[in-house]
Each structure stands twice: as C-alpha cells, then as structure tokens.
Amino acid sequence: MKKNTVLLLYLFTQFAIAQTTYSDGLNSEDKEVVKQHHQDYYAENSTAYIYTDENGEKMPYRLFLPPDYNPQKKYPLLLAFHGAGSRGNDNLKQLRPWVAGWIDKDVQKDNPCIILMPQCPKKQQWVNVPWKKGSYKLKDIPLSKPMKLVKKIFDKVVKENSVDKERIYVMGVSMGGYGAWNFVMNYPEIVAAAVPVCGAGDPSIAQKINEIPIWAFHGDKDPTVPLSGSTDMIASLYKQKKNKARLTIYKDVGHNSYELAWKEKELINWIFSQKKTKDTLDINKIIKPLKKEGIFRDSLYYNWGGSIIKGEKGKYHLFYSRWKREYTFNGWLTFSEIAHAVSKTPIGPWEYKETVLKGSHNGSWDEITAHNPKIKYFEGKYYLYYIATNLGGKEFTHHDLVRLSTKSLKDTDRGMLRKNQRTGVAVSNSINGPWKRMDKAMIEPSGPIANITVNPAISQGKDGNYYLIIKGDKPNEKRFIRNQAIAVSKSPEGHFVMQPNPVIGNLDTEDVSMWYDKEQAVFYAVFHAHSYIGLMTSLDGLNWKKAEHYKIAIKKIKLEDGSFLIPNRMERPFVYLENNQPTVLCLAIKKGKDSYTIFIPLQSTN
C-alpha cells in the first residue's frame, strides 16, 4: 500500500490515571516507570504548541508528524482527546500509551498519519454532560469551550499540513468517547470513520451520520459510562438502511475496555481502509441489452466464463474454459481446457483460435484439467492464471476420467480431484504464446480458507505489490460454504503471503474478478453470490467491503429484442476495462443442458 496519510482525529480519554493499566503483570511502581517511558517517547517524537484564539483563549496541544514527512504527499491526523485524569496545562499528561499503537514505527511504516493531541483545561470536559447519564440530546448541550478550541486547532492543522481530507478519522475513549460521538454528530461532512470507546451520543440523529463507518467498543460491566451509551447509538444506526456501524462488547469488562480495543488486530487496517470519497460506480445503471454477437456458444463444447485483454494491434483476446459436451457438464473437473479466441470488439463475435492449456498429464500438480483462466499483462509479460488438479500420484486412464466425469463428490477419486485443486500461472512474452507453466502451484490453503485454492483474481496496487484473491472452503464449516482470501506478493508469480482475514466473511461468494481504478485509487472486485452478481471495494487491497452499489445484476438479462434471458446459473463475472472504464460484463451462463459465455456491453461513464 502506498504511504497515503490521513488526518486521524483521535479523541482519546481515560477518567483517572489510577484506572489505567500500562503493562500487564507489573506492580504499581514498575507501571509508573513504563508510563514515564511512554510519555518521554511521545514527547521526544512530537512538538509542543500553545494555541491562542482571537479571544485570547488558550489550549496546549502536541502534534506528531510521520517520519519522512513530505508536504507533497497527503497524510492522516490523530486528534487525541485525553481523559479527565490528563487535564491540565503541562502539555504532557495527554501523552498516553494508548496512542503508542499509532505512533509505533511498524504502524507508521504502512499507515503514516499526523497525530494531534490537545489538552483539556482542568475541571472542563469535551462534552458537558454527566458521564453516568449515557445518551443525551445534542440540541440541549451547547458545544463546549474546549471542543470549540479543538475545532479551531483542527482547522489550523489541516490548513498548515498536508492532510488527506477524504480520510479524516475520529476516535475517543470515555470522555473522549463522548467527544468522538460529539465531533461526528457536529461535523459529519468531515469524518471518514470513527471509533468511539465507552462513550455516548444522541441516538435521535442517527440518520445524520448513518453512512459514516463507525466501530464502537464497550465493556458490559462499565461502572463509569453505561453500556447503553454505545448500544443506544449503534441500535439507532442499525435501523438506517445504509448504516456502516459495528459494536464490540467485551464480556465481564469494566471501564478499561479501551485497553482491549487498542489490541484489536483488525482495528488499524479497518480505520485506514475507510475513505470519505463517495463510491459512485454503479454498474447496474450502465448495463445495456445483450446483443446476438455477445453470445459465445459452441455446438461441441461447453463454454464457461472468460477473461479479456486487448492486444498490441487493437485486436481483443479472450481466454476461457471449455470441455466437450460428450463428457457432461460435470466434466469440467476432468476435461476442461483453456482456449483462446479473438474478436475485433470486446463484445464479440468471438472466433476460436487455439487451445493453449490442458491438463499436463505428467504427474505434476496440474496433470488434470485447466480451468477458470485470468489473463493479465504485468511488467512486459503475459500471465495466464488458471486452476488444475491431480489424483495425488495415482495412475489413471482416459476411461477413468470419463467415468469420474459423472461421479459425485462422494466418490473417493472425484473427491480427491476436488480437494487437490490449486491455482497456478503460465507466462509468455507474447499473447500468442508459447506459455511456460510453473513447476508447482502458487499458493496452498491456509488462514481463512481450507482444502482448495481456486478461481484466482489478481491486480497490482499503486504500491507495486500484487494482490491475489483466492477461493477456498470456509474452515471448520460442515456445510458447503466458501470463503475468499487475500494474498500479497512483490511478484506476479509469487511468493504470495496469505493474509489472516477473509475478504468477505459473511457471504458465500465465488468467482471474484478484480481491478485497480487508478483515477479513484481504489480496488474493485465483482463476484457471484448465487442469486446475483455483486461488487466490493477496497482502498488498500487488504480490507474489503460491499460497494455503495453492490448488486450489479440478477438472473434476468435483457436482450436486444426486449425479451429476457433467465438462466439457471449465472457465474464467473468478469469486467473488461478500456481506458480505465468498465466496458463489458462477461458472464458464464447455464440454462438447462446448455452452457455458454455472454458479453454484456456497458454504457461509458465518461
């Protein structure tokens, strides 16, 4: 991920120093030493300022700039609204260890951000409400004097530093949790995401902030700020159609839920993956009727899916799966081959040119079948990603494969064929080959996927890394449910490192195709969820979410003559882009005993 920095508005608070645990397993004397060490480190790496407004009101604050700060780049701000125990004017007490997770060198290396840490005066609050009250009415609580000063400091820092205004984040704990909610409610047009911990706000204005990603945390035994402070807000947000809220409640935890929240492994990636920019891509609205030349059918073969690339001479090249109809539709697992077709336009008509890959039949990982291709051009070479399988070294004949074509997965050998499916890549200097296969599969199942690694989707990010989405079975799941995983490499051939979290963990999705939109600096990926084709998006290639318009198409495709194609299965979505614009939606169709690929034209969004 390229070093994009955001203004991270970090509203951090704890109520009393005595309630804070700086390091597990230490006595009080050692904790004080650790606390002082953290404070010294933060002080050494931040600059102290005193802000004075037009009325002579003053507020101390600290400002942290990322290492190797470059004013030509865009960066984040962590506005650390401390707690009651840190109030004063020494410009030091607000430097608490909870900020360490953001100043840490490893975090700054991947997510450089500006951190703003103001200090509230003694006997004042960010929001003038009793903490034990929980929820309140915003209209009844005027903006506090400290909050007004913070907003002025915030504006000054944004103006004088290189801040990405599309990625301003608000965070806060306890009194700062109140502050986080308060800032979001007063300035929703500014905030890209918020993380209020053991705080409270006004549930009645949820509609005003419902499209802001918010992740709240609270302990269920909190004696200082009632749990209802968070549950009231999140419950109100859940009622909104476009809400992006989530809540983590820690069982048997008191007011120190912030200690656990900052240890959440997903939090850092989650917060930095949010962006204020409106996701405007709506493929459903630009779908045009399917033309006759956009239907690619073969009387002798089942055609299935495809991946398009434009050649150097302006001709379009399609790489797709096919297998003889005589082997039945289930013969894809034993007899699929990858074919190459050409056309003068990306919607067809397509003309078969050659078969480029079949099962190698040489005892290797890909000895049986070659299926579900993706064609890519990286670093001056063509990369043809595909899936294949084997029988684990067991000898077989053509007759054996014919027999297995009609067997169910309960059959031992067909079950082995499914379980041994892996993804590989063949490389060529020319779109016309020859293609050199790799000696082994690219990646093995681990982390969020089990058993298989199939149906690859790959794209290069602005950081130069290659992001691979791969499908497998959901671990520890008895039902037949799949997961999508993400892996990262510095080379299009690998070594790919599997990431710990699934791409979309709550949907049974398949057949991802992805691309990187250079103009918006975001990743997009299409997938099929059995009853519809969906769209998801990511800023960094690692953390994915449903796109604003995530339902692209249902199983009802309008034809040029006004009638409709209603398939039994609609899978293998692929979006072809020309000049960074979605131009064609390619889909694999199964209707009755027939199978073919269609190419739906998309209206230009320019």
Residue pairs with C-beta under 8 A, 6 or more apart in sequence:
1 110
1 111
1 461
1 462
1 463
1 465
1 540
1 541
1 542
2 461
2 462
2 463
3 66
3 73
3 110
3 112
4 73
4 74
4 75
4 164
4 167
4 521
5 66
5 73
5 74
5 75
5 76
5 111
5 112
5 113
5 114
5 162
5 163
5 164
6 74
6 75
6 76
6 77
6 113
6 163
6 164
6 166
6 167
6 168
6 169
6 192
6 272
7 75
7 76
7 77
7 79
7 113
7 114
7 116
7 157
7 158
7 163
7 164
7 165
7 167
7 168
7 169
8 76
8 77
8 78
8 79
8 102
8 113
8 114
8 115
8 168
8 169
8 171
8 271
9 77
9 78
9 79
9 116
9 154
9 168
9 169
9 170
9 171
9 183
9 191
10 78
10 79
10 80
10 81
10 99
10 102
10 115
10 116
10 117
10 169
10 170
10 171
10 172
11 79
11 80
11 81
11 126
11 170
11 171
11 172
11 173
11 176
11 177
11 179
11 180
11 183
11 196
12 80
12 81
12 82
12 83
12 94
12 96
12 98
12 99
12 171
12 172
12 173
12 176
12 258
13 81
13 82
13 83
13 84
13 86
13 126
13 172
13 173
13 174
13 175
13 176
13 177
13 178
13 179
14 20
14 82
14 83
14 84
14 85
14 86
14 96
14 98
14 173
14 174
14 258
15 83
15 84
15 85
15 131
15 174
15 175
15 224
15 255
16 83
16 84
16 85
17 85
17 86
18 85
19 85
19 255
19 256
20 35
20 85
20 96
20 97
20 256
21 31
21 256
21 259
22 31
22 34
22 35
22 38
22 97
23 30
23 31
23 34
26 34
34 97
35 97
38 95
38 96
38 97
38 100
39 92
39 95
39 96
41 100
41 103
42 62
42 64
42 95
42 99
42 100
42 103
43 62
43 92
43 95
45 64
45 103
46 62
46 63
46 64
46 95
46 115
46 117
47 62
47 63
47 64
47 65
48 60
48 61
48 62
48 91
49 60
49 61
49 62
49 63
50 58
50 59
50 60
50 61
50 91
51 58
51 59
51 60
51 61
51 118
51 149
51 152
51 153
51 156
52 58
53 149
53 152
57 145
57 149
59 118
59 119
59 120
59 121
59 146
59 149
59 150
59 153
60 89
60 90
60 91
60 118
60 119
61 91
61 116
61 117
61 118
61 119
61 153
62 80
62 91
62 94
62 95
62 115
62 116
62 117
62 118
62 119
63 114
63 115
63 116
63 117
63 157
64 78
64 103
64 114
64 115
64 116
64 117
65 75
65 114
65 161
66 75
66 108
66 112
66 113
66 114
67 105
67 108
67 112
68 112
69 75
69 112
69 162
70 162
71 161
71 162
72 162
73 162
74 162
74 163
74 164
75 112
75 113
75 114
75 161
75 162
75 163
75 164
76 111
76 112
76 113
76 114
76 163
76 164
76 167
76 168
76 169
76 272
77 113
77 114
77 115
77 116
77 154
77 157
77 158
77 161
77 163
77 168
78 99
78 102
78 113
78 114
78 115
78 116
78 117
78 169
78 171
79 115
79 116
79 117
79 118
79 150
79 154
79 170
80 94
80 96
80 99
80 115
80 116
80 117
80 118
80 176
81 118
81 120
81 126
81 150
81 172
81 175
81 176
81 179
81 180
82 93
82 94
82 96
82 117
82 119
82 120
82 176
83 173
83 174
83 175
83 176
84 125
84 175
85 93
86 93
86 94
86 96
86 119
86 120
87 93
87 119
87 120
87 121
87 122
87 123
87 124
88 119
88 121
88 122
89 119
89 121
89 122
90 119
91 119
93 119
94 117
94 118
94 119
95 117
98 173
98 258
98 259
98 262
99 115
99 117
101 107
101 262
101 268
102 108
102 113
102 115
102 268
103 115
107 268
111 268
111 272
113 272
114 157
114 161
114 163
116 153
116 154
116 157
118 146
118 149
118 150
118 153
120 126
120 146
121 146
124 144
124 145
124 146
125 144
125 146
125 175
125 178
126 144
126 146
126 147
126 150
126 172
126 175
126 176
126 178
126 179
126 182
127 141
127 144
127 147
127 175
127 178
127 179
127 182
128 141
128 142
128 144
129 136
129 141
129 178
129 200
131 174
131 175
131 178
131 224
131 225
132 224
132 225
132 226
133 200
133 226
134 200
134 225
134 226
134 228
134 229
134 232
135 200
135 201
135 202
135 203
135 228
135 229
135 232
135 233
136 200
136 201
136 202
137 202
137 204
138 182
138 185
138 186
138 201
138 202
138 204
138 205
143 182
143 186
147 179
147 182
147 183
151 187
157 163
158 165
165 190
165 276
166 192
166 275
166 276
166 277
167 192
167 272
167 274
167 275
167 276
168 190
168 191
168 192
168 276
169 191
169 192
169 193
169 194
169 195
169 271
169 274
170 180
170 183
170 184
170 191
170 193
170 194
170 195
170 196
171 180
171 194
171 195
171 196
171 197
171 271
172 178
172 179
172 180
172 181
172 183
172 195
172 196
172 197
172 199
173 197
173 198
173 199
173 258
173 261
174 197
174 198
174 199
174 224
174 225
174 255
174 258
175 199
176 197
176 199
177 196
177 197
177 198
177 199
177 200
177 225
177 229
177 230
178 196
178 199
178 200
178 201
178 225
179 199
180 194
180 195
180 196
180 197
180 199
181 194
181 196
181 199
181 200
181 201
181 202
181 233
182 201
183 191
183 194
184 191
184 194
184 196
184 201
184 209
184 212
184 214
185 201
185 202
185 205
185 208
185 209
188 208
188 209
188 212
191 212
191 276
192 212
192 213
192 274
192 275
192 276
193 212
193 213
193 214
193 215
193 270
193 271
193 274
194 212
194 213
194 214
194 215
195 214
195 215
195 216
195 217
195 261
195 267
195 271
196 214
196 216
196 217
196 230
196 233
197 216
197 217
197 218
197 257
197 258
197 261
198 217
198 218
198 219
198 222
198 224
198 225
198 229
198 230
198 255
198 257
198 258
199 216
199 225
199 229
199 230
200 225
200 226
200 228
200 229
200 230
200 232
200 233
201 229
201 233
203 232
203 233
203 235
203 236
204 236
206 233
206 236
206 237
206 239
206 240
206 243
207 240
209 237
210 237
210 240
210 241
210 242
210 243
210 244
210 245
211 242
211 243
211 244
212 244
213 244
213 245
213 274
214 234
214 237
214 244
214 245
214 246
215 245
215 246
215 247
215 248
215 267
215 270
215 271
216 230
216 233
216 234
216 245
216 246
216 247
216 248
217 230
217 247
217 248
217 249
217 250
217 257
217 258
217 260
217 261
217 264
218 225
218 227
218 229
218 230
218 231
218 247
218 248
218 249
218 250
218 257
219 227
219 249
219 250
219 252
219 253
219 254
219 255
219 256
219 257
220 227
220 249
220 250
220 251
220 252
220 253
221 252
221 253
221 254
222 253
222 254
222 255
222 257
223 254
223 255
224 254
224 255
225 255
227 249
230 247
230 249
231 247
231 249
233 245
234 245
234 246
234 247
237 243
237 245
238 245
244 545
248 261
248 264
250 257
250 260
253 260
261 267
265 500
266 501
269 501
269 540
269 542
269 543
270 543
272 539
272 540
272 543
273 538
273 539
273 540
273 542
273 543
273 545
274 539
275 522
275 539
277 520
278 548
279 522
279 537
279 547
279 548
279 549
280 548
281 517
281 524
281 535
281 537
281 547
281 548
281 549
281 582
281 605
282 548
282 549
283 526
283 535
283 549
283 552
283 553
283 575
283 582
283 585
283 602
284 549
284 551
284 552
284 553
285 549
285 603
286 582
286 602
286 603
286 604
286 605
287 552
287 553
287 558
287 585
287 600
287 602
287 603
288 600
288 601
288 602
288 603
289 558
289 559
289 560
289 562
290 557
290 558
290 559
290 560
290 565
290 598
290 599
290 600
291 347
291 348
291 560
291 601
292 560
293 347
293 348
293 349
294 347
294 348
294 598
294 599
294 600
294 601
295 348
295 596
295 597
295 598
295 599
296 303
296 306
296 318
296 320
296 341
296 348
296 349
296 350
296 596
296 597
296 598
296 599
297 303
297 594
297 596
298 322
298 352
298 596
300 324
300 325
301 322
301 323
301 324
301 325
302 322
302 323
302 324
302 325
302 329
302 331
302 332
302 595
302 596
303 320
303 321
303 322
303 588
303 595
303 596
303 597
304 320
304 321
304 322
304 332
304 336
304 371
304 372
304 572
304 588
304 595
304 597
305 320
305 321
305 372
305 511
305 571
305 572
305 574
305 586
305 587
305 588
305 597
306 318
306 319
306 320
306 321
306 373
306 572
306 574
306 586
306 588
306 597
307 318
307 319
307 320
307 373
307 374
307 375
307 513
307 574
307 586
308 316
308 317
308 318
308 346
308 375
308 574
308 576
308 584
308 586
309 316
309 317
309 319
309 375
309 376
309 377
309 382
309 431
310 316
310 317
310 346
310 578
311 317
311 431
312 431
315 342
315 343
315 344
316 342
316 343
316 344
316 345
316 346
317 340
317 341
317 342
317 375
317 431
318 340
318 341
318 342
318 343
318 350
319 338
319 339
319 340
319 356
319 373
319 374
319 375
319 384
320 338
320 339
320 341
320 373
320 597
321 332
321 336
321 337
321 338
321 339
321 370
321 371
321 372
321 373
322 336
322 337
322 339
323 331
323 332
323 335
323 336
323 337
324 331
324 335
327 334
327 335
327 402
327 405
328 405
328 406
329 590
329 593
329 595
330 405
330 406
331 405
332 369
332 371
333 368
333 369
333 371
333 389
333 404
333 405
333 414
333 417
333 418
334 368
334 369
334 401
334 402
334 404
334 405
334 417
335 369
335 401
335 405
336 369
336 370
336 371
337 355
337 357
337 358
337 359
337 369
337 370
338 355
338 356
338 357
338 358
338 370
338 371
338 373
338 384
338 386
339 352
339 353
339 354
339 355
339 356
340 352
340 353
340 354
340 355
340 356
340 432
341 350
341 351
341 352
341 353
342 350
342 351
342 353
343 349
343 350
343 351
346 576
346 578
346 583
346 584
346 599
347 584
347 599
347 600
347 601
348 599
350 599
356 384
356 426
356 433
356 435
357 370
357 373
357 384
357 386
357 426
357 435
357 437
358 370
359 366
359 367
359 368
359 369
359 370
359 388
360 366
360 367
360 388
360 437
361 367
361 368
363 390
363 393
364 390
364 437
364 439
364 440
365 388
365 390
365 420
365 422
365 424
365 440
365 441
366 386
366 388
366 389
366 390
366 422
366 424
366 437
366 441
367 388
367 390
367 391
368 388
368 389
368 390
368 391
368 396
368 401
368 417
369 387
369 388
369 389
370 386
370 387
370 388
371 386
371 387
371 388
372 386
372 387
372 454
372 455
372 456
372 511
372 572
373 384
373 385
373 386
374 384
374 385
374 386
374 456
374 457
374 458
374 513
375 382
375 383
375 384
375 385
376 382
376 383
376 384
376 385
376 458
376 459
376 492
377 383
378 460
378 466
378 492
379 492
380 429
381 427
381 428
381 429
381 492
382 427
382 428
382 429
382 430
382 431
383 425
383 426
383 427
383 458
383 492
383 493
384 425
384 426
384 427
384 428
384 435
385 423
385 424
385 425
385 456
385 458
386 423
386 424
386 425
386 426
386 456
387 421
387 422
387 423
387 424
387 454
387 455
387 456
388 421
388 422
388 424
389 417
389 418
389 420
389 421
389 422
390 417
390 420
391 413
391 416
391 417
391 420
392 416
392 420
394 413
394 416
400 413
404 411
404 413
404 414
404 417
407 413
407 414
408 414
409 415
409 418
418 452
419 451
419 452
420 452
421 452
421 453
421 454
422 441
422 442
422 443
422 444
422 452
422 453
422 454
423 441
423 442
423 443
423 453
423 454
423 455
423 456
423 470
424 437
424 438
424 440
424 441
424 442
425 437
425 438
425 442
425 492
425 493
426 435
426 436
426 437
426 438
427 435
427 436
427 438
427 493
428 434
428 435
428 436
438 493
441 453
442 453
442 456
442 468
442 493
442 494
442 496
443 453
443 468
443 470
443 487
443 494
443 496
443 498
444 453
445 451
445 452
445 453
445 472
445 473
446 498
447 485
447 498
447 499
447 500
448 472
448 474
448 475
448 483
448 485
448 498
448 499
448 500
448 501
448 502
448 505
449 470
449 471
449 472
449 473
449 474
449 475
449 482
449 483
449 484
449 485
449 502
450 472
450 473
450 474
450 475
450 476
451 472
451 473
452 471
452 472
452 473
453 470
453 471
453 472
454 470
454 471
454 472
455 470
455 471
455 510
455 511
455 512
456 468
456 469
456 470
457 468
457 469
457 470
457 512
457 513
457 514
457 525
458 466
458 467
458 468
458 469
458 492
458 514
459 466
459 467
459 514
459 515
459 516
459 523
459 541
460 466
460 467
460 492
460 516
461 467
461 516
461 523
461 540
461 541
462 516
462 518
462 521
464 490
465 488
465 489
465 490
465 541
466 488
466 489
466 490
466 491
466 492
466 496
467 486
467 487
467 488
467 514
467 523
467 541
467 542
468 486
468 487
468 488
468 489
468 496
469 484
469 485
469 486
469 503
469 512
469 514
469 525
470 484
470 485
470 486
470 487
471 482
471 483
471 484
471 485
471 510
471 511
471 512
472 482
472 483
472 485
473 480
473 481
473 482
473 483
474 481
474 482
474 483
475 483
481 508
482 508
482 509
482 510
483 502
483 503
483 505
484 502
484 503
484 504
484 509
484 512
484 527
485 498
485 499
485 502
485 503
486 498
486 499
486 501
486 503
486 541
486 542
486 544
487 496
487 497
487 498
487 499
488 496
488 497
488 499
488 541
488 542
489 495
489 496
489 497
499 542
501 542
501 543
503 509
503 512
503 525
503 536
503 544
504 527
504 536
504 544
504 546
507 529
507 534
508 529
508 530
509 527
509 528
509 529
509 534
510 527
510 528
510 529
510 530
510 571
511 527
511 528
511 571
511 572
511 573
512 525
512 526
512 527
513 525
513 526
513 527
513 573
513 574
513 575
514 523
514 524
514 525
514 526
515 523
515 524
515 525
515 575
515 577
516 522
516 523
516 524
516 541
517 523
517 524
517 580
518 580
519 580
521 539
522 537
522 538
522 539
523 537
523 538
523 539
523 540
523 541
523 544
524 535
524 536
524 537
524 547
524 575
525 535
525 536
525 537
525 538
525 544
526 533
526 534
526 535
526 552
526 573
526 574
526 575
526 585
527 533
527 534
527 535
527 536
527 573
528 534
528 570
528 571
528 572
528 573
531 554
531 555
532 551
532 552
532 553
532 554
532 555
533 551
533 552
533 553
533 554
533 570
533 573
533 585
533 587
534 546
534 547
534 550
534 551
534 552
535 546
535 547
535 549
535 550
535 551
535 552
536 544
536 545
536 546
536 547
536 550
537 544
537 545
537 546
537 547
538 544
538 545
552 573
552 585
553 570
553 585
553 587
555 566
555 567
555 570
556 564
556 565
556 566
557 564
557 565
557 566
557 567
557 570
557 587
557 598
557 600
558 564
558 565
559 565
565 589
565 591
565 598
566 591
567 589
567 590
567 591
568 590
568 591
568 592
569 588
569 589
569 590
570 587
570 588
570 589
571 587
571 588
571 590
572 586
572 587
572 588
572 597
573 585
573 586
573 587
574 585
574 586
574 587
575 582
575 584
575 585
575 586
575 602
576 582
576 583
576 584
576 586
577 583
581 604
581 605
581 606
582 602
582 605
583 601
583 602
583 604
584 599
584 600
584 601
584 602
585 599
585 600
585 602
586 597
586 598
586 599
586 600
587 597
587 598
587 600
588 595
588 596
588 597
589 595
589 596
589 597
589 598
